[in-house]
Amino acid sequence: MRIALDYDGTYTRAPALWDAFIASVKQHGVEVVCVTMRHPEEVTEIGCPVHYTGREAKLFWCARNGLQIDVWIDDMPQYIVGDAR
Ligand SMILES: [Mg+2]
């Protein structure tokens, strides 16, 4: 299973909570990645791999890049399927 954690408004809202979550997820043998609509040059600070969609809808960006996501955690789920351009 792979979990996608949003950055802005999700991770940034409670970093200590999500740091503990990321550590727990890893202990359970589950993969967690950050999928953000930021561009790569927009710095993020999070303890898991980060994928930058550059404002493209997350679901379609991940599909196009061969990244299967099983569970999404996102404060703005409309951007999983919709661009932010
Ligand atoms: Mg967000």
PDB file of the backbone (N, CA, C, O) and the ligand in Angstrom, with CONECT records:
HET     MG  A 101       1
ATOM      1  N   MET A   1       0.855  -1.189   0.000  1.00  0.00           N
ATOM      2  CA  MET A   1       0.000   0.000   0.000  1.00  0.00           C
ATOM      3  C   MET A   1       0.888   1.235   0.000  1.00  0.00           C
ATOM      4  O   MET A   1       1.918   1.285   0.672  1.00  0.00           O
ATOM      5  N   ARG A   2       0.465   2.221  -0.765  1.00  0.00           N
ATOM      6  CA  ARG A   2       1.187   3.500  -0.804  1.00  0.00           C
ATOM      7  C   ARG A   2       0.205   4.637  -0.460  1.00  0.00           C
ATOM      8  O   ARG A   2      -0.866   4.747  -1.055  1.00  0.00           O
ATOM      9  N   ILE A   3       0.590   5.466   0.501  1.00  0.00           N
ATOM     10  CA  ILE A   3      -0.222   6.600   0.930  1.00  0.00           C
ATOM     11  C   ILE A   3       0.392   7.878   0.387  1.00  0.00           C
ATOM     12  O   ILE A   3       1.605   8.073   0.462  1.00  0.00           O
ATOM     13  N   ALA A   4      -0.451   8.752  -0.162  1.00  0.00           N
ATOM     14  CA  ALA A   4      -0.005  10.071  -0.619  1.00  0.00           C
ATOM     15  C   ALA A   4      -0.477  11.116   0.385  1.00  0.00           C
ATOM     16  O   ALA A   4      -1.671  11.247   0.652  1.00  0.00           O
ATOM     17  N   LEU A   5       0.480  11.854   0.934  1.00  0.00           N
ATOM     18  CA  LEU A   5       0.184  12.907   1.902  1.00  0.00           C
ATOM     19  C   LEU A   5       0.404  14.261   1.241  1.00  0.00           C
ATOM     20  O   LEU A   5       1.467  14.526   0.679  1.00  0.00           O
ATOM     21  N   ASP A   6      -0.596  15.099   1.312  1.00  0.00           N
ATOM     22  CA  ASP A   6      -0.493  16.458   0.773  1.00  0.00           C
ATOM     23  C   ASP A   6       0.424  17.303   1.651  1.00  0.00           C
ATOM     24  O   ASP A   6       0.593  17.015   2.836  1.00  0.00           O
ATOM     25  N   TYR A   7       1.009  18.334   1.077  1.00  0.00           N
ATOM     26  CA  TYR A   7       1.929  19.197   1.841  1.00  0.00           C
ATOM     27  C   TYR A   7       1.219  20.442   2.378  1.00  0.00           C
ATOM     28  O   TYR A   7       0.980  20.547   3.581  1.00  0.00           O
ATOM     29  N   ASP A   8       0.880  21.388   1.489  1.00  0.00           N
ATOM     30  CA  ASP A   8       0.311  22.665   1.945  1.00  0.00           C
ATOM     31  C   ASP A   8      -1.096  22.471   2.510  1.00  0.00           C
ATOM     32  O   ASP A   8      -1.973  21.918   1.846  1.00  0.00           O
ATOM     33  N   GLY A   9      -1.295  22.928   3.726  1.00  0.00           N
ATOM     34  CA  GLY A   9      -2.619  22.847   4.338  1.00  0.00           C
ATOM     35  C   GLY A   9      -2.920  21.502   4.968  1.00  0.00           C
ATOM     36  O   GLY A   9      -3.918  21.357   5.674  1.00  0.00           O
ATOM     37  N   THR A  10      -2.069  20.517   4.721  1.00  0.00           N
ATOM     38  CA  THR A  10      -2.226  19.220   5.381  1.00  0.00           C
ATOM     39  C   THR A  10      -1.004  19.007   6.271  1.00  0.00           C
ATOM     40  O   THR A  10      -1.093  19.146   7.490  1.00  0.00           O
ATOM     41  N   TYR A  11       0.139  18.669   5.666  1.00  0.00           N
ATOM     42  CA  TYR A  11       1.354  18.513   6.474  1.00  0.00           C
ATOM     43  C   TYR A  11       1.678  19.805   7.222  1.00  0.00           C
ATOM     44  O   TYR A  11       2.001  19.780   8.409  1.00  0.00           O
ATOM     45  N   THR A  12       1.588  20.931   6.516  1.00  0.00           N
ATOM     46  CA  THR A  12       2.010  22.204   7.130  1.00  0.00           C
ATOM     47  C   THR A  12       1.115  22.625   8.296  1.00  0.00           C
ATOM     48  O   THR A  12       1.514  23.442   9.126  1.00  0.00           O
ATOM     49  N   ARG A  13      -0.086  22.070   8.354  1.00  0.00           N
ATOM     50  CA  ARG A  13      -1.020  22.453   9.407  1.00  0.00           C
ATOM     51  C   ARG A  13      -0.658  21.813  10.757  1.00  0.00           C
ATOM     52  O   ARG A  13      -0.956  22.371  11.813  1.00  0.00           O
ATOM     53  N   ALA A  14      -0.013  20.640  10.711  1.00  0.00           N
ATOM     54  CA  ALA A  14       0.335  19.939  11.958  1.00  0.00           C
ATOM     55  C   ALA A  14       1.560  19.056  11.715  1.00  0.00           C
ATOM     56  O   ALA A  14       1.451  17.830  11.735  1.00  0.00           O
ATOM     57  N   PRO A  15       2.724  19.668  11.486  1.00  0.00           N
ATOM     58  CA  PRO A  15       3.916  18.883  11.121  1.00  0.00           C
ATOM     59  C   PRO A  15       4.277  17.794  12.131  1.00  0.00           C
ATOM     60  O   PRO A  15       4.664  16.693  11.739  1.00  0.00           O
ATOM     61  N   ALA A  16       4.156  18.093  13.429  1.00  0.00           N
ATOM     62  CA  ALA A  16       4.526  17.085  14.436  1.00  0.00           C
ATOM     63  C   ALA A  16       3.611  15.867  14.340  1.00  0.00           C
ATOM     64  O   ALA A  16       4.064  14.727  14.443  1.00  0.00           O
ATOM     65  N   LEU A  17       2.322  16.121  14.140  1.00  0.00           N
ATOM     66  CA  LEU A  17       1.368  15.016  13.967  1.00  0.00           C
ATOM     67  C   LEU A  17       1.752  14.168  12.769  1.00  0.00           C
ATOM     68  O   LEU A  17       1.802  12.942  12.867  1.00  0.00           O
ATOM     69  N   TRP A  18       2.023  14.807  11.641  1.00  0.00           N
ATOM     70  CA  TRP A  18       2.305  14.054  10.416  1.00  0.00           C
ATOM     71  C   TRP A  18       3.670  13.397  10.448  1.00  0.00           C
ATOM     72  O   TRP A  18       3.866  12.346   9.838  1.00  0.00           O
ATOM     73  N   ASP A  19       4.629  14.009  11.160  1.00  0.00           N
ATOM     74  CA  ASP A  19       5.929  13.340  11.336  1.00  0.00           C
ATOM     75  C   ASP A  19       5.737  12.022  12.084  1.00  0.00           C
ATOM     76  O   ASP A  19       6.322  11.003  11.716  1.00  0.00           O
ATOM     77  N   ALA A  20       4.915  12.045  13.138  1.00  0.00           N
ATOM     78  CA  ALA A  20       4.630  10.818  13.893  1.00  0.00           C
ATOM     79  C   ALA A  20       3.891   9.820  13.019  1.00  0.00           C
ATOM     80  O   ALA A  20       4.150   8.619  13.083  1.00  0.00           O
ATOM     81  N   PHE A  21       2.970  10.317  12.204  1.00  0.00           N
ATOM     82  CA  PHE A  21       2.215   9.455  11.287  1.00  0.00           C
ATOM     83  C   PHE A  21       3.150   8.788  10.279  1.00  0.00           C
ATOM     84  O   PHE A  21       3.061   7.584  10.040  1.00  0.00           O
ATOM     85  N   ILE A  22       4.040   9.578   9.696  1.00  0.00           N
ATOM     86  CA  ILE A  22       4.985   9.041   8.707  1.00  0.00           C
ATOM     87  C   ILE A  22       5.848   7.949   9.339  1.00  0.00           C
ATOM     88  O   ILE A  22       6.059   6.896   8.737  1.00  0.00           O
ATOM     89  N   ALA A  23       6.343   8.199  10.546  1.00  0.00           N
ATOM     90  CA  ALA A  23       7.169   7.203  11.233  1.00  0.00           C
ATOM     91  C   ALA A  23       6.372   5.935  11.505  1.00  0.00           C
ATOM     92  O   ALA A  23       6.886   4.832  11.321  1.00  0.00           O
ATOM     93  N   SER A  24       5.124   6.079  11.939  1.00  0.00           N
ATOM     94  CA  SER A  24       4.286   4.921  12.238  1.00  0.00           C
ATOM     95  C   SER A  24       3.970   4.126  10.982  1.00  0.00           C
ATOM     96  O   SER A  24       4.012   2.896  10.987  1.00  0.00           O
ATOM     97  N   VAL A  25       3.657   4.834   9.915  1.00  0.00           N
ATOM     98  CA  VAL A  25       3.346   4.168   8.640  1.00  0.00           C
ATOM     99  C   VAL A  25       4.529   3.332   8.189  1.00  0.00           C
ATOM    100  O   VAL A  25       4.364   2.188   7.767  1.00  0.00           O
ATOM    101  N   LYS A  26       5.733   3.908   8.279  1.00  0.00           N
ATOM    102  CA  LYS A  26       6.936   3.182   7.860  1.00  0.00           C
ATOM    103  C   LYS A  26       7.148   1.944   8.726  1.00  0.00           C
ATOM    104  O   LYS A  26       7.560   0.900   8.221  1.00  0.00           O
ATOM    105  N   GLN A  27       6.869   2.053  10.034  1.00  0.00           N
ATOM    106  CA  GLN A  27       7.028   0.905  10.940  1.00  0.00           C
ATOM    107  C   GLN A  27       6.090  -0.227  10.576  1.00  0.00           C
ATOM    108  O   GLN A  27       6.377  -1.392  10.853  1.00  0.00           O
ATOM    109  N   HIS A  28       4.967   0.111   9.954  1.00  0.00           N
ATOM    110  CA  HIS A  28       4.002  -0.906   9.538  1.00  0.00           C
ATOM    111  C   HIS A  28       4.282  -1.429   8.139  1.00  0.00           C
ATOM    112  O   HIS A  28       3.481  -2.174   7.575  1.00  0.00           O
ATOM    113  N   GLY A  29       5.410  -1.041   7.587  1.00  0.00           N
ATOM    114  CA  GLY A  29       5.785  -1.549   6.272  1.00  0.00           C
ATOM    115  C   GLY A  29       4.989  -0.953   5.136  1.00  0.00           C
ATOM    116  O   GLY A  29       4.939  -1.516   4.043  1.00  0.00           O
ATOM    117  N   VAL A  30       4.370   0.181   5.387  1.00  0.00           N
ATOM    118  CA  VAL A  30       3.579   0.863   4.360  1.00  0.00           C
ATOM    119  C   VAL A  30       4.393   2.049   3.844  1.00  0.00           C
ATOM    120  O   VAL A  30       5.115   2.701   4.599  1.00  0.00           O
ATOM    121  N   GLU A  31       4.262   2.311   2.552  1.00  0.00           N
ATOM    122  CA  GLU A  31       5.004   3.412   1.940  1.00  0.00           C
ATOM    123  C   GLU A  31       4.189   4.695   2.021  1.00  0.00           C
ATOM    124  O   GLU A  31       2.981   4.692   1.780  1.00  0.00           O
ATOM    125  N   VAL A  32       4.847   5.772   2.358  1.00  0.00           N
ATOM    126  CA  VAL A  32       4.193   7.083   2.345  1.00  0.00           C
ATOM    127  C   VAL A  32       5.052   8.044   1.534  1.00  0.00           C
ATOM    128  O   VAL A  32       6.268   8.114   1.708  1.00  0.00           O
ATOM    129  N   VAL A  33       4.402   8.774   0.656  1.00  0.00           N
ATOM    130  CA  VAL A  33       5.073   9.792  -0.144  1.00  0.00           C
ATOM    131  C   VAL A  33       4.273  11.078  -0.032  1.00  0.00           C
ATOM    132  O   VAL A  33       3.082  11.058   0.277  1.00  0.00           O
ATOM    133  N   CYS A  34       4.930  12.180  -0.283  1.00  0.00           N
ATOM    134  CA  CYS A  34       4.253  13.467  -0.344  1.00  0.00           C
ATOM    135  C   CYS A  34       3.989  13.769  -1.817  1.00  0.00           C
ATOM    136  O   CYS A  34       4.909  13.752  -2.634  1.00  0.00           O
ATOM    137  N   VAL A  35       2.729  14.045  -2.152  1.00  0.00           N
ATOM    138  CA  VAL A  35       2.394  14.502  -3.500  1.00  0.00           C
ATOM    139  C   VAL A  35       1.858  15.920  -3.367  1.00  0.00           C
ATOM    140  O   VAL A  35       0.805  16.153  -2.774  1.00  0.00           O
ATOM    141  N   THR A  36       2.605  16.859  -3.933  1.00  0.00           N
ATOM    142  CA  THR A  36       2.258  18.272  -3.816  1.00  0.00           C
ATOM    143  C   THR A  36       2.134  18.894  -5.200  1.00  0.00           C
ATOM    144  O   THR A  36       2.784  18.464  -6.153  1.00  0.00           O
ATOM    145  N   MET A  37       1.278  19.925  -5.291  1.00  0.00           N
ATOM    146  CA  MET A  37       1.146  20.645  -6.560  1.00  0.00           C
ATOM    147  C   MET A  37       2.233  21.693  -6.734  1.00  0.00           C
ATOM    148  O   MET A  37       2.270  22.397  -7.743  1.00  0.00           O
ATOM    149  N   ARG A  38       3.109  21.793  -5.757  1.00  0.00           N
ATOM    150  CA  ARG A  38       4.230  22.733  -5.896  1.00  0.00           C
ATOM    151  C   ARG A  38       5.114  22.337  -7.072  1.00  0.00           C
ATOM    152  O   ARG A  38       5.069  21.206  -7.558  1.00  0.00           O
ATOM    153  N   HIS A  39       5.917  23.299  -7.515  1.00  0.00           N
ATOM    154  CA  HIS A  39       6.978  23.026  -8.485  1.00  0.00           C
ATOM    155  C   HIS A  39       8.223  22.585  -7.726  1.00  0.00           C
ATOM    156  O   HIS A  39       8.382  22.924  -6.553  1.00  0.00           O
ATOM    157  N   PRO A  40       9.115  21.829  -8.381  1.00  0.00           N
ATOM    158  CA  PRO A  40      10.295  21.304  -7.686  1.00  0.00           C
ATOM    159  C   PRO A  40      11.143  22.382  -7.030  1.00  0.00           C
ATOM    160  O   PRO A  40      11.789  22.127  -6.014  1.00  0.00           O
ATOM    161  N   GLU A  41      11.151  23.579  -7.597  1.00  0.00           N
ATOM    162  CA  GLU A  41      11.989  24.627  -7.013  1.00  0.00           C
ATOM    163  C   GLU A  41      11.354  25.260  -5.769  1.00  0.00           C
ATOM    164  O   GLU A  41      11.994  26.060  -5.087  1.00  0.00           O
ATOM    165  N   GLU A  42      10.105  24.906  -5.476  1.00  0.00           N
ATOM    166  CA  GLU A  42       9.439  25.382  -4.267  1.00  0.00           C
ATOM    167  C   GLU A  42       9.752  24.394  -3.141  1.00  0.00           C
ATOM    168  O   GLU A  42       9.254  23.268  -3.128  1.00  0.00           O
ATOM    169  N   VAL A  43      10.573  24.830  -2.215  1.00  0.00           N
ATOM    170  CA  VAL A  43      11.159  23.921  -1.219  1.00  0.00           C
ATOM    171  C   VAL A  43      10.088  23.361  -0.285  1.00  0.00           C
ATOM    172  O   VAL A  43       9.186  24.078   0.147  1.00  0.00           O
ATOM    173  N   THR A  44      10.204  22.071   0.016  1.00  0.00           N
ATOM    174  CA  THR A  44       9.370  21.430   1.027  1.00  0.00           C
ATOM    175  C   THR A  44      10.283  20.782   2.057  1.00  0.00           C
ATOM    176  O   THR A  44      11.393  20.354   1.738  1.00  0.00           O
ATOM    177  N   GLU A  45       9.811  20.714   3.283  1.00  0.00           N
ATOM    178  CA  GLU A  45      10.562  20.067   4.375  1.00  0.00           C
ATOM    179  C   GLU A  45       9.659  18.993   4.958  1.00  0.00           C
ATOM    180  O   GLU A  45       8.761  19.287   5.747  1.00  0.00           O
ATOM    181  N   ILE A  46       9.901  17.738   4.564  1.00  0.00           N
ATOM    182  CA  ILE A  46       9.080  16.628   5.043  1.00  0.00           C
ATOM    183  C   ILE A  46       9.912  15.349   4.957  1.00  0.00           C
ATOM    184  O   ILE A  46      10.742  15.195   4.061  1.00  0.00           O
ATOM    185  N   GLY A  47       9.678  14.442   5.894  1.00  0.00           N
ATOM    186  CA  GLY A  47      10.526  13.257   6.013  1.00  0.00           C
ATOM    187  C   GLY A  47      10.094  12.062   5.187  1.00  0.00           C
ATOM    188  O   GLY A  47      10.094  10.932   5.676  1.00  0.00           O
ATOM    189  N   CYS A  48       9.725  12.304   3.938  1.00  0.00           N
ATOM    190  CA  CYS A  48       9.424  11.205   3.027  1.00  0.00           C
ATOM    191  C   CYS A  48       9.664  11.719   1.609  1.00  0.00           C
ATOM    192  O   CYS A  48       9.786  12.928   1.412  1.00  0.00           O
ATOM    193  N   PRO A  49       9.733  10.829   0.618  1.00  0.00           N
ATOM    194  CA  PRO A  49       9.947  11.294  -0.760  1.00  0.00           C
ATOM    195  C   PRO A  49       8.842  12.255  -1.198  1.00  0.00           C
ATOM    196  O   PRO A  49       7.677  12.091  -0.835  1.00  0.00           O
ATOM    197  N   VAL A  50       9.229  13.257  -1.983  1.00  0.00           N
ATOM    198  CA  VAL A  50       8.272  14.271  -2.443  1.00  0.00           C
ATOM    199  C   VAL A  50       8.153  14.211  -3.958  1.00  0.00           C
ATOM    200  O   VAL A  50       9.154  14.137  -4.670  1.00  0.00           O
ATOM    201  N   HIS A  51       6.915  14.243  -4.440  1.00  0.00           N
ATOM    202  CA  HIS A  51       6.632  14.293  -5.876  1.00  0.00           C
ATOM    203  C   HIS A  51       5.917  15.616  -6.166  1.00  0.00           C
ATOM    204  O   HIS A  51       4.915  15.947  -5.533  1.00  0.00           O
ATOM    205  N   TYR A  52       6.447  16.357  -7.125  1.00  0.00           N
ATOM    206  CA  TYR A  52       5.956  17.699  -7.447  1.00  0.00           C
ATOM    207  C   TYR A  52       5.187  17.651  -8.772  1.00  0.00           C
ATOM    208  O   TYR A  52       5.749  17.306  -9.811  1.00  0.00           O
ATOM    209  N   THR A  53       3.904  17.999  -8.724  1.00  0.00           N
ATOM    210  CA  THR A  53       3.113  17.929  -9.953  1.00  0.00           C
ATOM    211  C   THR A  53       3.111  19.243 -10.724  1.00  0.00           C
ATOM    212  O   THR A  53       2.625  19.286 -11.854  1.00  0.00           O
ATOM    213  N   GLY A  54       3.638  20.310 -10.146  1.00  0.00           N
ATOM    214  CA  GLY A  54       3.676  21.591 -10.856  1.00  0.00           C
ATOM    215  C   GLY A  54       2.294  22.091 -11.235  1.00  0.00           C
ATOM    216  O   GLY A  54       2.085  22.551 -12.358  1.00  0.00           O
ATOM    217  N   ARG A  55       1.337  22.005 -10.297  1.00  0.00           N
ATOM    218  CA  ARG A  55      -0.049  22.496 -10.435  1.00  0.00           C
ATOM    219  C   ARG A  55      -0.938  21.544 -11.246  1.00  0.00           C
ATOM    220  O   ARG A  55      -2.125  21.816 -11.429  1.00  0.00           O
ATOM    221  N   GLU A  56      -0.375  20.438 -11.728  1.00  0.00           N
ATOM    222  CA  GLU A  56      -1.199  19.474 -12.465  1.00  0.00           C
ATOM    223  C   GLU A  56      -1.979  18.600 -11.477  1.00  0.00           C
ATOM    224  O   GLU A  56      -1.501  18.318 -10.378  1.00  0.00           O
ATOM    225  N   ALA A  57      -3.177  18.176 -11.877  1.00  0.00           N
ATOM    226  CA  ALA A  57      -3.995  17.287 -11.050  1.00  0.00           C
ATOM    227  C   ALA A  57      -3.171  16.086 -10.605  1.00  0.00           C
ATOM    228  O   ALA A  57      -2.510  15.431 -11.410  1.00  0.00           O
ATOM    229  N   LYS A  58      -3.224  15.813  -9.307  1.00  0.00           N
ATOM    230  CA  LYS A  58      -2.330  14.809  -8.727  1.00  0.00           C
ATOM    231  C   LYS A  58      -2.564  13.412  -9.270  1.00  0.00           C
ATOM    232  O   LYS A  58      -1.610  12.700  -9.585  1.00  0.00           O
ATOM    233  N   LEU A  59      -3.816  13.017  -9.382  1.00  0.00           N
ATOM    234  CA  LEU A  59      -4.128  11.653  -9.828  1.00  0.00           C
ATOM    235  C   LEU A  59      -3.547  11.390 -11.213  1.00  0.00           C
ATOM    236  O   LEU A  59      -2.960  10.337 -11.462  1.00  0.00           O
ATOM    237  N   PHE A  60      -3.717  12.365 -12.116  1.00  0.00           N
ATOM    238  CA  PHE A  60      -3.282  12.151 -13.498  1.00  0.00           C
ATOM    239  C   PHE A  60      -1.771  12.271 -13.626  1.00  0.00           C
ATOM    240  O   PHE A  60      -1.155  11.567 -14.426  1.00  0.00           O
ATOM    241  N   TRP A  61      -1.175  13.157 -12.844  1.00  0.00           N
ATOM    242  CA  TRP A  61       0.290  13.269 -12.832  1.00  0.00           C
ATOM    243  C   TRP A  61       0.896  11.955 -12.353  1.00  0.00           C
ATOM    244  O   TRP A  61       1.838  11.442 -12.955  1.00  0.00           O
ATOM    245  N   CYS A  62       0.352  11.415 -11.269  1.00  0.00           N
ATOM    246  CA  CYS A  62       0.889  10.157 -10.726  1.00  0.00           C
ATOM    247  C   CYS A  62       0.714   9.014 -11.713  1.00  0.00           C
ATOM    248  O   CYS A  62       1.622   8.202 -11.893  1.00  0.00           O
ATOM    249  N   ALA A  63      -0.451   8.944 -12.355  1.00  0.00           N
ATOM    250  CA  ALA A  63      -0.690   7.880 -13.335  1.00  0.00           C
ATOM    251  C   ALA A  63       0.308   7.982 -14.482  1.00  0.00           C
ATOM    252  O   ALA A  63       0.878   6.980 -14.915  1.00  0.00           O
ATOM    253  N   ARG A  64       0.513   9.197 -14.967  1.00  0.00           N
ATOM    254  CA  ARG A  64       1.425   9.410 -16.089  1.00  0.00           C
ATOM    255  C   ARG A  64       2.863   9.070 -15.717  1.00  0.00           C
ATOM    256  O   ARG A  64       3.664   8.714 -16.582  1.00  0.00           O
ATOM    257  N   ASN A  65       3.191   9.179 -14.428  1.00  0.00           N
ATOM    258  CA  ASN A  65       4.552   8.919 -13.975  1.00  0.00           C
ATOM    259  C   ASN A  65       4.696   7.557 -13.285  1.00  0.00           C
ATOM    260  O   ASN A  65       5.696   7.295 -12.616  1.00  0.00           O
ATOM    261  N   GLY A  66       3.696   6.705 -13.453  1.00  0.00           N
ATOM    262  CA  GLY A  66       3.790   5.343 -12.947  1.00  0.00           C
ATOM    263  C   GLY A  66       3.769   5.220 -11.432  1.00  0.00           C
ATOM    264  O   GLY A  66       4.311   4.267 -10.871  1.00  0.00           O
ATOM    265  N   LEU A  67       3.142   6.186 -10.775  1.00  0.00           N
ATOM    266  CA  LEU A  67       3.084   6.184  -9.313  1.00  0.00           C
ATOM    267  C   LEU A  67       1.669   5.821  -8.869  1.00  0.00           C
ATOM    268  O   LEU A  67       0.765   6.656  -8.891  1.00  0.00           O
ATOM    269  N   GLN A  68       1.492   4.567  -8.466  1.00  0.00           N
ATOM    270  CA  GLN A  68       0.183   4.091  -8.003  1.00  0.00           C
ATOM    271  C   GLN A  68      -0.040   4.560  -6.565  1.00  0.00           C
ATOM    272  O   GLN A  68       0.784   4.295  -5.690  1.00  0.00           O
ATOM    273  N   ILE A  69      -1.154   5.254  -6.320  1.00  0.00           N
ATOM    274  CA  ILE A  69      -1.507   5.701  -4.975  1.00  0.00           C
ATOM    275  C   ILE A  69      -2.761   4.950  -4.531  1.00  0.00           C
ATOM    276  O   ILE A  69      -3.741   4.862  -5.272  1.00  0.00           O
ATOM    277  N   ASP A  70      -2.716   4.411  -3.316  1.00  0.00           N
ATOM    278  CA  ASP A  70      -3.856   3.649  -2.792  1.00  0.00           C
ATOM    279  C   ASP A  70      -4.734   4.490  -1.875  1.00  0.00           C
ATOM    280  O   ASP A  70      -5.954   4.328  -1.859  1.00  0.00           O
ATOM    281  N   VAL A  71      -4.107   5.398  -1.103  1.00  0.00           N
ATOM    282  CA  VAL A  71      -4.854   6.237  -0.157  1.00  0.00           C
ATOM    283  C   VAL A  71      -4.343   7.665  -0.279  1.00  0.00           C
ATOM    284  O   VAL A  71      -3.137   7.911  -0.254  1.00  0.00           O
ATOM    285  N   TRP A  72      -5.290   8.614  -0.413  1.00  0.00           N
ATOM    286  CA  TRP A  72      -4.935  10.036  -0.498  1.00  0.00           C
ATOM    287  C   TRP A  72      -5.312  10.728   0.790  1.00  0.00           C
ATOM    288  O   TRP A  72      -6.406  10.518   1.314  1.00  0.00           O
ATOM    289  N   ILE A  73      -4.412  11.557   1.310  1.00  0.00           N
ATOM    290  CA  ILE A  73      -4.712  12.415   2.461  1.00  0.00           C
ATOM    291  C   ILE A  73      -4.486  13.849   2.001  1.00  0.00           C
ATOM    292  O   ILE A  73      -3.353  14.243   1.726  1.00  0.00           O
ATOM    293  N   ASP A  74      -5.555  14.625   1.916  1.00  0.00           N
ATOM    294  CA  ASP A  74      -5.456  15.931   1.262  1.00  0.00           C
ATOM    295  C   ASP A  74      -6.535  16.865   1.789  1.00  0.00           C
ATOM    296  O   ASP A  74      -7.698  16.474   1.887  1.00  0.00           O
ATOM    297  N   ASP A  75      -6.163  18.098   2.130  1.00  0.00           N
ATOM    298  CA  ASP A  75      -7.156  19.063   2.611  1.00  0.00           C
ATOM    299  C   ASP A  75      -8.010  19.612   1.477  1.00  0.00           C
ATOM    300  O   ASP A  75      -9.081  20.165   1.728  1.00  0.00           O
ATOM    301  N   MET A  76      -7.557  19.471   0.230  1.00  0.00           N
ATOM    302  CA  MET A  76      -8.316  19.974  -0.914  1.00  0.00           C
ATOM    303  C   MET A  76      -8.403  18.873  -1.978  1.00  0.00           C
ATOM    304  O   MET A  76      -7.703  18.916  -2.989  1.00  0.00           O
ATOM    305  N   PRO A  77      -9.267  17.894  -1.733  1.00  0.00           N
ATOM    306  CA  PRO A  77      -9.319  16.722  -2.624  1.00  0.00           C
ATOM    307  C   PRO A  77      -9.701  17.048  -4.068  1.00  0.00           C
ATOM    308  O   PRO A  77      -9.484  16.236  -4.967  1.00  0.00           O
ATOM    309  N   GLN A  78     -10.260  18.213  -4.286  1.00  0.00           N
ATOM    310  CA  GLN A  78     -10.592  18.570  -5.667  1.00  0.00           C
ATOM    311  C   GLN A  78      -9.335  18.646  -6.545  1.00  0.00           C
ATOM    312  O   GLN A  78      -9.413  18.497  -7.765  1.00  0.00           O
ATOM    313  N   TYR A  79      -8.184  18.878  -5.916  1.00  0.00           N
ATOM    314  CA  TYR A  79      -6.949  18.975  -6.688  1.00  0.00           C
ATOM    315  C   TYR A  79      -6.303  17.613  -6.949  1.00  0.00           C
ATOM    316  O   TYR A  79      -5.268  17.525  -7.609  1.00  0.00           O
ATOM    317  N   ILE A  80      -6.918  16.562  -6.428  1.00  0.00           N
ATOM    318  CA  ILE A  80      -6.442  15.226  -6.817  1.00  0.00           C
ATOM    319  C   ILE A  80      -6.834  14.977  -8.269  1.00  0.00           C
ATOM    320  O   ILE A  80      -6.086  14.352  -9.021  1.00  0.00           O
ATOM    321  N   VAL A  81      -8.014  15.468  -8.661  1.00  0.00           N
ATOM    322  CA  VAL A  81      -8.504  15.233 -10.022  1.00  0.00           C
ATOM    323  C   VAL A  81      -8.578  16.504 -10.867  1.00  0.00           C
ATOM    324  O   VAL A  81      -8.941  16.444 -12.042  1.00  0.00           O
ATOM    325  N   GLY A  82      -8.238  17.651 -10.281  1.00  0.00           N
ATOM    326  CA  GLY A  82      -8.358  18.896 -11.021  1.00  0.00           C
ATOM    327  C   GLY A  82      -7.061  19.704 -10.985  1.00  0.00           C
ATOM    328  O   GLY A  82      -6.384  19.766  -9.959  1.00  0.00           O
ATOM    329  N   ASP A  83      -6.726  20.321 -12.120  1.00  0.00           N
ATOM    330  CA  ASP A  83      -5.544  21.170 -12.184  1.00  0.00           C
ATOM    331  C   ASP A  83      -5.760  22.441 -11.357  1.00  0.00           C
ATOM    332  O   ASP A  83      -6.895  22.832 -11.085  1.00  0.00           O
ATOM    333  N   ALA A  84      -4.665  23.071 -10.966  1.00  0.00           N
ATOM    334  CA  ALA A  84      -4.721  24.329 -10.217  1.00  0.00           C
ATOM    335  C   ALA A  84      -4.094  25.447 -11.021  1.00  0.00           C
ATOM    336  O   ALA A  84      -3.440  26.325 -10.458  1.00  0.00           O
ATOM    337  N   ARG A  85      -4.286  25.427 -12.329  1.00  0.00           N
ATOM    338  CA  ARG A  85      -3.663  26.454 -13.158  1.00  0.00           C
ATOM    339  C   ARG A  85      -4.584  27.653 -13.286  1.00  0.00           C
ATOM    340  O   ARG A  85      -4.237  28.630 -13.950  1.00  0.00           O
TER     341      ARG A  85
HETATM  342 MG    MG A 101      -3.273  21.103   0.369  1.00  0.00          MG2+
END
